[in-house]
Amino acid sequence: MRRLIARLRLLLRLGAGRLRALRVWWILLLPSLLIMALFALGADLPLPARLLLFAFGLLLTLAGYGCLWRDRSDLQGQLARAGLHAQQESEARFRMFVSVASDWFWELDQHGRLSYCSEPISTVIGYAPHELVDHHWRVLQKGTLDSPDRGWIAQVFAERRAFREFEFPLTARDGQVHHLSISGSPVFAADGVFGGYRGVGSDISERKRVEAELHRHRAHLQDMVAQKTRDLVAAKDAAERANDAKSEFLANMSHELRTPMHGVLSFAEIGAHKAAQAEREKLRHYFENIHASGSRLLHLLNDLLDLSKLESGKTHFNFQSHDLCQIVRNCAEEEEGHLQSNGLALDLRLPAHGAHATFDAPRLMQVVSNLLSNAIKYSPPNGTISVSVRRLPGKLELAVSDQGPGIPAEELETIFEKFVQSSHTSSGAGGTGLGLSICHQIISAHHGAIWANNLAGGGACFVAQLPDTRPMADAPIETSPLFDEGAAF
């Protein structure tokens, strides 16, 4: 349509420029026509005059027709030159658009070979257009298309259908994979013969990268939401467990406080009523029971106070060099009566030359006493309790094991929380659930670690490790001279 309008404009300009020439034609043609009319109508003129007029009119007519033929040839030449100039301008405009476009243009011939590709393709895949021309599209996309995509585009080409935004990866010269998108339409000649494809392509690698990043962030956000939900559920469960543990603690504490208090009041009341007539031995028995109940009550109160001070950071520690083996022996002597009453054997495995380290002796004795008391509480009659001390590289390790029911695997960590007792042991052994929490606080204050695990043959083992800067001593393990190995108390 644009070409037709340009031709019409050219014809108008040429027509305006030829008015003077047309006047010349008519000046030549009109006299010739008049002379020929006079020749035809002038019968009274002599024959020579008539012939002269006819020849002169014929000459003028031929001259007029010659001018017309010359102007016609000039007009055709100018039209041809104008059409060529318009075509050249159109081609130059297209080349300019192609050169500044970020996308590229391509053509396939009727056999599927690349016949043209614009320059921007070289900045994407590193190959110049002349290196790609005459290659079949299957060769150019070899190894980059999955089977379904390759089959789909092959079917589109076979059916001569147009397509839009077909995406595929292509490996560049430097080995980097780019994601491209192409659109194309089939080309047919005027007689309907298929001539190939023409289309446009663009590099969508950045868009693909952004989409992948958005997908990753979306997935990460979903994971974060899921993790936050799990954390909230875990916090809710922990709060419920803490509430249950606190309720159980209050029930246990009420029982533990009421029992010794009841013993104190009962024996005090009996002693008061029978002080005048009771035998001295009987009164002594009453006072011993009052003392035992008071000691038990004092122990419970001390546990509560110790835990409160440890958690608030107000406990004072006196770190000095001590022998951990001697601490273990002292605690074993204190528990001798409980061991004998329960028919338990104590197996001490201690280094012959001791195990010196820097720690707070009274607090470590509290840890050993709590662990040993727990082992006695949960061991079956005639069982064996083992206590060992050994040096490790940079550490000093204390282990106390029993032959009791063990600890459920899911409770091996929570058992060191305050008010918590194992579900396997909290039903009949008594206690407030504070002892292991106090042990954990004391060991943590020494920059150590404490944990529990179950033994393969049954029972539980509590392990506490303290920092030790002294070199390891290659000393043999000896049985404590206080208690023969395997001896039952």
PAKEBA-854423 format. One record per residue (C-alpha): residue in three letters; x, y, z. Coordinates in steps of 0.5 Angstrom, whole numbers, plus 500, padded with zeros to 3 digits. Example, Ala and Ser with C-alpha at 12.3 -4.5 7.8 and 13.67 -1.06 7.14 Angstrom:
Ala525491516Ser527498514
//
This chain:
Met500500500Arg506505502Arg509503495Leu503505491Ile502512495Ala509513493Arg508512486Leu502516486Arg505522489Leu511521484Leu506521478Leu503528480Arg510531481Leu512528474Gly505531471Ala506538474Gly513538471Arg511536464Leu505541463Arg510545459Ala512539454Leu505537453Arg503544451Val509543446Trp506537444Trp499540443Ile502546439Leu505541434Leu499536434Leu493541433Pro496545427Ser498538424Leu491536425Leu488543422Ile493542416Met490535414Ala483537415Leu484543410Phe487537405Ala481533406Leu476539405Gly480543401Ala478540394Asp479547390Leu486548392Pro491545387Leu494538388Pro501540389Ala498545394Arg494540397Leu500535397Leu505540400Leu499541406Phe499534407Ala506532408Phe507538412Gly501536417Leu504529417Leu511531419Leu508535424Thr504529427Leu510525427Ala514530430Gly508530436Tyr508523436Gly516522437Cys515527443Leu510523446Trp514517445Arg520520448Asp516523454Arg513516455Ser520513456Asp523518460Leu517517465Gln518510465Gly525511467Gln523516472Leu518511475Ala523505475Arg528510479Ala523512484Gly521505485Leu528503486His530509491Ala524507495Gln526500495Gln533502497Glu530506503Ser526501505Glu531496506Ala536501509Arg530502514Phe530495516Arg537494516Met537500521Phe532497525Val535490525Ser542493527Val539497533Ala534491536Ser536487542Asp532481539Trp535478532Phe531476526Trp532469522Glu530465516Leu530458514Asp529456507Gln524450505His529445507Gly530447514Arg537450513Leu538457516Ser539462511Tyr539469514Cys541471522Ser542478524Glu548480528Pro545481535Ile545473535Ser553473536Thr553477542Val548472545Ile551465543Gly558467541Tyr557465534Ala557470528Pro551469523His556467517Glu558461522Leu551459523Val548460516Asp547453512His546449518His540445519Trp536447525Arg536440528Val544441528Leu544448531Gln539445537Lys542438538Gly543436545Thr539442548Leu532440547Asp528435550Ser525429546Pro518432547Asp520439545Arg524437539Gly518433537Trp513439538Ile517444534Ala519439528Gln511437527Val510445527Phe515446521Ala512440518Glu505442518Arg507449516Arg504453522Ala506459525Phe508459532Arg510464538Glu515464544Phe518457543Glu523457549Phe529452549Pro536452552Leu542453547Thr549452549Ala554458547Arg561458545Asp564459552Gly560453554Gln554457558Val547455557His542461555His535460554Leu532463548Ser525464545Ile523464538Ser517466534Gly516465527Ser511464521Pro511460514Val513464508Phe509462501Ala510465494Ala505468490Asp504461487Gly503458494Val510454494Phe513454501Gly519458501Gly521457509Tyr520461515Arg522468518Gly522470525Val525473531Gly528471537Ser530474544Asp535472550Ile530470556Ser536468560Glu535473565Arg528472565Lys529465567Arg534467572Val529471576Glu523466575Ala528461578Glu530466584Leu523467585His521460585Arg527459590His525465594Arg517462594Ala520455596His524458602Leu518462604Gln514456604Asp519452608Met520458613Val513458614Ala513451615Gln519451620Lys515457624Thr509453624Arg513447627Asp517452632Leu510454634Val507447635Ala514445638Ala513451643Lys506450644Asp508443646Ala514445650Ala509450654Glu504444655Arg509439657Ala512445662Asn505446665Asp504439666Ala511438669Lys510444674Ser503441676Glu507434677Phe512438681Leu507441685Ala504435686Asn510431688Met513437692Ser506437696His507430698Glu515431699Leu514436704Arg508434707Thr511427708Pro517429713Met513435716His507430718Gly513425721Val516431725Leu509433727Ser507426729Phe513424733Ala513431736Glu506430739Ile507422741Gly514425745Ala510430748His504426750Lys509420753Ala515424755Ala513423762Gln512415762Ala516413756Glu523410756Arg529413754Glu530409748Lys523410746Leu524417746Arg531417743His527413737Tyr522419736Phe527424736Glu531420731Asn525420726Ile524427727His531429725Ala531424719Ser524428717Gly527435718Ser533433714Arg529430709Leu525437709Leu531441709His534437703Leu528439699Leu528446701Asn536446699Asp535444692Leu529449691Leu534454693Asp540452690Leu536451683Ser534458684Lys541461685Leu544457680Glu539460675Ser539467677Gly547467677Lys548468684Thr551462686His559463688Phe564458686Asn570457689Phe575454683Gln581450686Ser585444684His582438687Asp582430686Leu575428683Cys577421685Gln577423692Ile570426691Val567420689Arg570416695Asn567421700Cys560420696Ala560413696Glu562413704Glu556417705Glu551413701Glu554406704Gly547405709His543406703Leu547401698Gln547396704Ser539397705Asn538396698Gly543390697Leu546394692Ala554393690Leu558399688Asp564398683Leu569404683Arg574404677Leu578410679Pro585412676Ala591410681His594416681Gly588420682Ala584425677His586432679Ala583438676Thr580445677Phe573445680Asp568447686Ala569441690Pro562442694Arg558443688Leu562437684Met560433691Gln553435690Val553432683Val556426684Ser551425690Asn545426686Leu547422680Leu549416685Ser543417689Asn539417683Ala542410681Ile541407688Lys533410687Tyr532406681Ser536400681Pro533393682Pro535389689Asn542386689Gly544390683Thr550393681Ile552401680Ser558403677Val562409678Ser568411673Val573416672Arg578417666Arg582422663Leu581424656Pro584429651Gly583436655Lys577433659Leu576429665Glu570424665Leu565422670Ala560416669Val555413673Ser551407671Asp545403674Gln541397672Gly535400672Pro529401667Gly533406663Ile530412660Pro526413654Ala530415648Glu525421647Glu526424654Leu534423654Glu535431653Thr528433657Ile530429663Phe535435665Glu530440665Lys527442672Phe521439675Val522433669Gln522426671Ser522420666Ser516417665His519410666Thr521412673Ser517418676Ser511413678Gly514410684Ala521412686Gly519419689Gly523426688Thr521432685Gly525432679Leu530438681Gly536433682Leu538433675Ser537440673Ile541442679Cys547437676His546440669Gln547448672Ile553446676Ile556442670Ser555448665Ala558453670His564449670His564450662Gly563442662Ala557438659Ile553432662Trp548427658Ala545421659Asn544414655Asn541407655Leu546401656Ala545396651Gly544391657Gly539395660Gly540401665Ala542408664Cys549411664Phe550419666Val556422663Ala559429666Gln565432663Leu569437665Pro575441662Asp582439664Thr588442662Arg593437665Pro596432661Met593425660Ala596420665Asp597413663Ala595410669Pro592403670Ile584403673Glu584400680Thr578398685Ser577403691Pro580400697Leu574402701Phe570397697Asp572391694Glu569390687Gly563387687Ala562388694Ala554388696Phe552393701
//
